[in-house]
Amino acid sequence: MPALSRRDFLALSTAAAAVGLAAPARGAMGPNDKYDLVIRGGEVLDPSQSLRARRDVGIRWGTIEAVQEAIPAERALKSIDASGKLVMPGLIDLHCHVYPYGSAIGIPADELVQFQGTTTVVSAGDAGVNNLAALRRFIVAQTRARMYAFVHIANNGLSAFPVAELHNIDTAQTEACAMALAENSDFLLGVKVRMSENVIFKHGLEPLKRGIQACEMCGWPAKMMVHIGGVESKELMSQILDLMRPGDVLTHAYSGAPNMSSVFTNIVQDGKLLPAALAAKQRGVMFDVGHGGGSFDFTVAEVAIPGGCAPDTISSDIHVFSGNSPGIPFLPNVMSKFMTLGFTLEQVVAMATTAPAKIISRAPKIGTLQVGAPADVAIMELVEGPVSFVDTRNNRREGKAHLKPIQTVINGVPFGRPYQAPFSVR
């Protein structure tokens, strides 16, 4: 038998793991067995099953055991009354900053749960090679929310923020980044790079090229997450788009931030969508919102979306600065803004559940309420009535409804009442 390359070995290992995730072993439930928790009376909205109907959700041993029209009250050890509320898969935030104490802008992921309904979060470049181990050992290991990460191409990550991490291109060490990817393929998704002029100065495409090279060296199909907004020139924006590969993520896709010369150099220029943006979308580049405190402009979205560049995923870019900004970029609020832009409730829920689950290669394991999946659940209220939304450039739009988080369950254990005894999680 010929020797396997590292790439082949990792591919086989990933495939084997995927089989295990898709068909988890669960003990058969007898007619007298009780559910650990039943979420009853809510309107289940699960895009992964094209389901929107009143259902009870039965949870046992940390997994979804049943989604039924009614589960008898005597079958539940504990219950949550979700009458009049939406019951959806736990939200997945593809772009947030959840590395407190190691990144200058990070918030503890579990502190965000009550505001976001997020059961899975992705640290978007908080850590570089130099402080990645601390993220893994001290943050991921003790966080209830599921956490994945893009490692920053700059070896110091965002630890020096607001000092730009890529003015000195020597901090972008390709081989070291590739090694980090190779050694942490279970929780890393790929490489993050910020391509704004005020971050990379005059280095052009070089930071992105180094990130792609690290992805291609590491031995598994790592993705790029590319931050835009105020890139150096109009030409550079098209060159960035042209270099991105299918499956890579363009974040802050609807940014209206200008460059250092106050020129608007993003995917909409002079009121028109860049041909390179449409070409990138058509070949499989993923468009992510990444609202943040300065990276979402209604006027850009209102040109790009009808032009063929609708978002694939909705994310918050929540961090210690954006969380205090007038745009209020908590994930349910950002989803509500896209309902105001004409997307349906089902569409925005899919963009924060099933779509990011596929991008992070964890579907159908998470982002779903299918029987056998981990019991990650977000309970929300659809509050109907006039609501005013503001973007990061003080443009205002009026909406008719917004999503309000009520309660979140991760791995079958609620945040708050009813408390589990003994209190234990995965």
C-alpha positions in Angstrom: 0.0 0.0 0.0 1.5 3.4 -0.9 2.3 5.8 1.9 -0.3 8.4 2.6 0.6 12.1 2.3 -0.3 14.3 5.2 -3.0 15.9 3.1 -4.5 12.5 2.2 -4.4 11.4 5.9 -6.1 14.6 7.1 -8.8 14.2 4.3 -9.5 10.6 5.4 -9.6 11.5 9.1 -12.0 14.4 8.4 -14.3 12.1 6.3 -14.3 9.5 9.1 -15.1 12.2 11.7 -17.9 13.5 9.5 -19.5 10.1 9.4 -19.5 10.0 13.1 -21.0 13.5 13.5 -23.8 12.7 11.0 -24.9 9.6 12.8 -24.3 10.0 16.5 -24.9 7.0 18.8 -27.8 7.5 21.2 -29.4 5.2 23.6 -32.9 4.1 22.6 -35.6 6.0 24.6 -38.2 3.7 26.2 -41.9 4.6 26.5 -41.4 5.5 30.2 -38.2 7.4 29.9 -38.3 11.1 30.5 -36.8 13.9 28.5 -34.3 16.0 30.4 -35.8 19.1 29.0 -38.8 19.9 26.9 -39.2 23.3 25.1 -43.0 23.4 24.7 -45.5 25.4 22.8 -43.2 27.4 20.6 -43.2 28.0 16.8 -40.2 25.9 15.6 -38.4 27.6 12.8 -35.6 25.4 11.4 -34.4 26.1 7.9 -32.4 22.9 7.8 -35.7 21.0 7.7 -37.8 23.6 5.9 -39.9 23.6 9.1 -42.0 26.4 10.5 -44.8 25.1 12.8 -45.9 24.8 16.4 -43.9 21.9 17.9 -42.5 20.7 21.2 -38.8 20.0 21.3 -37.6 17.1 23.5 -34.0 17.0 24.7 -32.2 14.1 26.2 -28.6 13.6 27.1 -27.6 16.8 25.4 -29.1 16.0 22.0 -32.4 16.7 20.2 -34.5 13.6 20.9 -37.8 14.6 19.4 -39.6 17.4 17.5 -43.3 16.6 17.9 -46.6 18.3 17.8 -47.0 17.6 21.5 -45.0 15.9 24.2 -47.0 14.9 27.3 -46.1 17.0 30.3 -45.3 13.9 32.4 -42.5 13.0 30.0 -40.5 16.1 30.9 -38.1 16.3 33.9 -37.9 20.1 33.2 -39.6 22.3 30.7 -39.4 25.8 29.2 -42.7 27.5 28.1 -42.0 29.0 24.6 -45.6 29.8 23.9 -45.8 32.8 21.5 -42.1 32.6 20.8 -39.9 31.3 18.0 -37.7 28.2 18.7 -34.8 28.0 16.3 -31.4 26.4 16.1 -28.8 28.2 18.2 -27.3 31.0 16.2 -23.8 30.8 14.7 -21.9 34.1 14.6 -19.3 33.7 11.9 -17.5 36.9 12.7 -17.1 38.1 16.3 -14.3 38.9 18.8 -14.4 36.6 21.7 -10.8 36.5 23.0 -10.9 38.6 26.2 -7.5 39.2 27.9 -5.6 38.2 24.7 -7.1 40.4 22.1 -7.6 44.1 22.9 -11.2 44.0 21.7 -12.5 40.7 22.8 -15.7 40.0 24.9 -16.3 36.7 26.7 -18.5 34.6 24.4 -20.7 33.5 27.2 -21.5 37.1 28.2 -22.9 37.5 24.6 -25.3 34.6 24.8 -28.2 36.6 26.5 -27.9 39.3 23.9 -27.4 37.2 20.8 -28.7 33.7 21.2 -25.4 32.4 19.9 -24.5 28.8 20.7 -21.5 28.9 18.3 -19.0 31.7 17.8 -16.0 32.3 15.5 -13.1 34.4 16.7 -12.3 36.4 13.6 -8.5 36.9 13.8 -8.2 37.8 17.5 -5.2 35.5 17.8 -2.1 35.2 15.8 0.5 32.5 16.0 2.1 34.0 19.1 -1.0 33.9 21.3 -3.1 31.2 19.7 -2.2 28.6 22.3 -3.6 30.8 25.0 -6.9 31.2 23.1 -7.2 27.5 22.9 -6.1 26.5 26.4 -7.6 29.3 28.5 -10.6 30.6 26.5 -12.0 27.9 24.3 -11.5 25.2 27.0 -13.6 27.0 29.6 -16.3 28.6 27.4 -19.8 27.0 27.2 -20.5 28.4 23.7 -18.9 26.4 21.0 -15.9 28.3 19.7 -13.9 28.1 16.4 -11.4 30.6 15.0 -9.6 32.1 12.1 -6.0 32.7 13.0 -4.6 36.1 12.0 -1.9 36.2 9.4 -0.1 38.8 11.7 1.6 36.8 14.4 0.4 39.2 17.2 -3.3 39.1 16.1 -5.3 42.0 17.5 -3.4 42.2 20.7 -2.0 45.7 19.9 -5.3 47.2 18.7 -5.8 50.1 17.8 -2.2 50.0 16.7 -2.3 48.4 13.2 -1.0 44.9 13.1 0.3 44.9 9.5 2.1 48.1 9.0 5.2 46.0 9.4 4.7 43.2 6.9 7.3 41.1 8.8 4.6 40.2 11.3 2.9 38.2 8.6 4.9 35.0 8.9 3.6 32.5 6.4 5.3 29.3 7.5 4.5 29.9 11.2 0.8 30.5 10.3 0.7 27.4 8.2 2.2 25.4 11.1 -0.5 26.7 13.4 -3.2 25.7 11.0 -1.7 22.2 10.6 -1.5 21.7 14.4 -5.0 23.0 15.2 -7.2 21.8 12.4 -9.9 20.7 14.8 -10.9 24.3 15.8 -9.2 26.6 13.3 -11.1 27.4 10.1 -8.4 29.3 8.2 -6.7 32.6 8.1 -8.0 36.2 8.7 -6.5 39.2 7.1 -7.6 42.9 7.4 -7.0 44.6 4.1 -8.0 48.2 5.0 -5.4 50.8 4.2 -5.2 51.9 7.8 -4.1 48.4 8.7 -1.8 47.3 5.9 -0.5 50.7 4.8 1.1 50.3 1.3 1.6 46.6 1.2 -1.0 46.0 -1.4 -1.9 42.3 -2.0 1.0 41.0 0.0 -0.8 40.2 3.3 -3.6 38.4 1.4 -1.1 36.5 -0.7 0.7 35.3 2.5 -2.6 34.2 4.0 -3.5 32.2 1.0 -0.1 30.6 0.9 -0.4 29.6 4.5 -3.8 28.0 3.8 -2.4 26.1 0.9 0.7 24.9 2.8 -1.1 23.5 5.9 -2.4 20.2 4.5 -6.1 20.7 4.7 -8.6 23.0 2.9 -8.3 26.1 5.1 -10.3 29.2 4.1 -9.5 32.9 4.1 -11.6 35.5 5.8 -10.8 38.8 4.2 -11.8 42.0 5.9 -12.4 45.0 3.6 -13.5 48.6 4.1 -11.4 51.6 3.1 -8.8 49.7 1.0 -6.0 51.8 -0.4 -7.4 52.2 -4.0 -10.3 51.3 -6.2 -8.0 49.1 -8.2 -6.8 47.2 -5.2 -10.4 46.3 -4.2 -10.9 44.6 -7.5 -7.6 42.8 -7.2 -8.5 41.5 -3.7 -11.7 40.1 -5.1 -10.0 38.5 -8.0 -7.5 36.8 -5.7 -10.1 35.2 -3.4 -10.9 31.5 -3.9 -14.2 29.7 -3.9 -15.2 29.1 -0.3 -13.2 32.1 1.0 -15.2 34.6 3.1 -15.4 38.3 2.2 -16.4 40.0 5.5 -17.7 43.5 5.9 -19.1 43.0 2.4 -21.3 46.0 2.6 -18.8 48.4 4.3 -19.1 52.1 3.4 -15.9 53.1 5.2 -13.6 55.3 3.2 -9.8 54.9 2.8 -7.3 57.3 4.4 -7.9 59.8 1.6 -11.6 59.8 2.2 -12.2 57.9 -1.0 -14.9 55.2 -1.2 -13.1 52.1 -2.4 -15.3 49.1 -1.5 -17.5 46.8 -3.6 -19.9 49.7 -4.6 -18.0 52.6 -6.2 -19.7 55.6 -7.8 -23.1 54.0 -7.1 -22.3 50.9 -9.1 -21.4 47.3 -8.0 -17.9 46.3 -9.0 -17.8 43.6 -11.8 -15.1 41.9 -9.7 -17.5 41.6 -6.8 -20.2 39.9 -8.9 -17.6 37.6 -10.5 -16.3 36.6 -7.0 -19.8 35.9 -5.8 -20.5 33.8 -8.9 -17.4 31.6 -8.5 -18.3 30.8 -4.8 -16.7 33.5 -2.6 -18.9 33.8 0.5 -20.3 37.2 1.3 -20.5 37.9 5.0 -22.1 41.0 6.7 -19.7 41.6 9.6 -21.7 44.7 10.8 -19.4 45.9 13.6 -19.1 49.5 14.6 -18.0 50.9 11.2 -18.6 48.2 8.5 -22.2 48.2 7.4 -23.8 50.8 5.1 -27.4 50.5 4.0 -26.7 52.4 0.8 -24.0 49.8 -0.2 -26.2 46.9 0.5 -29.1 48.4 -1.4 -26.9 48.5 -4.5 -25.0 45.2 -4.1 -27.9 42.9 -3.2 -30.1 43.6 -6.2 -27.0 43.5 -8.3 -26.4 39.9 -7.4 -24.4 40.0 -4.2 -26.8 39.1 -1.5 -25.2 37.9 1.8 -24.5 34.3 2.4 -24.1 34.8 6.1 -25.1 37.4 8.6 -22.6 38.1 11.4 -22.2 40.7 14.1 -18.5 41.7 14.3 -19.3 42.3 18.0 -16.5 43.5 20.2 -15.9 46.0 23.0 -16.1 49.0 20.7 -18.8 48.0 18.3 -21.0 46.8 21.2 -21.2 50.4 22.4 -22.0 51.9 19.0 -25.4 53.3 17.9 -25.7 50.5 15.2 -26.2 47.9 18.1 -24.6 45.0 16.1 -25.8 42.2 18.3 -26.6 39.4 15.9 -30.5 39.3 16.2 -30.5 43.1 15.6 -28.4 42.7 12.4 -30.7 39.9 11.2 -33.6 42.3 11.8 -32.0 44.9 9.6 -31.9 42.5 6.7 -35.6 41.8 7.2 -36.0 45.5 6.7 -34.0 45.2 3.5 -36.6 42.6 2.2 -35.4 39.3 3.4 -37.8 36.9 5.0 -37.5 35.7 8.6 -36.7 32.2 7.3 -33.9 33.6 5.1 -32.2 35.6 7.9 -32.4 32.6 10.3 -30.8 30.4 7.6 -28.0 33.0 7.2 -27.2 32.7 10.9 -27.6 28.9 11.2 -27.4 26.5 8.3 -25.3 28.8 6.1 -22.4 29.4 8.6 -22.6 25.8 9.7 -21.7 24.8 6.2 -18.9 27.3 5.9 -17.3 26.1 9.1 -17.8 22.5 7.9 -19.9 21.5 10.9 -23.2 20.8 9.1 -25.4 18.8 9.8 -23.9 18.6 13.3 -24.9 22.2 14.3 -27.2 24.9 13.0 -30.1 22.5 13.1 -32.9 21.0 15.3 -32.8 17.7 13.6 -33.2 14.6 15.8 -29.7 13.5 16.9 -28.1 17.0 16.7 -26.6 18.7 19.8 -29.3 20.5 21.6 -28.3 24.0 20.8 -31.5 26.1 20.8 -32.3 29.9 20.6 -35.7 31.0 21.8 -36.7 34.5 20.5 -39.6 36.8 20.2 -40.6 38.4 16.9 -41.6 41.8 18.1 -43.9 43.4 15.6 -44.3 47.1 15.4 -42.4 50.2 14.1 -38.7 50.0 14.7 -35.9 52.3 13.6 -32.5 50.9 12.5 -29.2 52.8 12.0 -26.1 51.6 10.1 -22.5 52.5 10.8 -22.7 55.7 8.7 -25.8 57.1 10.4 -28.2 56.1 7.6 -31.5 55.2 9.1 -34.2 52.8 7.8 -37.6 52.0 9.3 -38.7 48.5 9.9 -41.8 46.6 11.0 -40.4 44.0 13.3 -37.3 42.9 15.2 -36.0 39.8 16.9 -35.6 39.8 20.7 -33.6 37.0 22.4 -35.4 35.3 25.2 -33.4 32.2 26.3 -30.7 30.0 24.9 -29.8 26.3 25.4 -26.4 24.9 24.7 -25.8 21.2 24.6 -29.1 20.7 26.3 -28.3 23.0 29.3 -30.2 26.3 29.5 -28.6 29.6 30.3 -30.5 30.4 33.4 -33.6 28.6 34.6 -34.4 25.8 34.8 -31.0 25.0 36.2 -29.5 21.6 35.7 -28.4 19.6 38.8 -25.6 18.8 39.0 -24.7 21.7 36.8 -22.6 20.1 34.1 -21.9 20.7 30.5 -19.8 19.0 27.8 
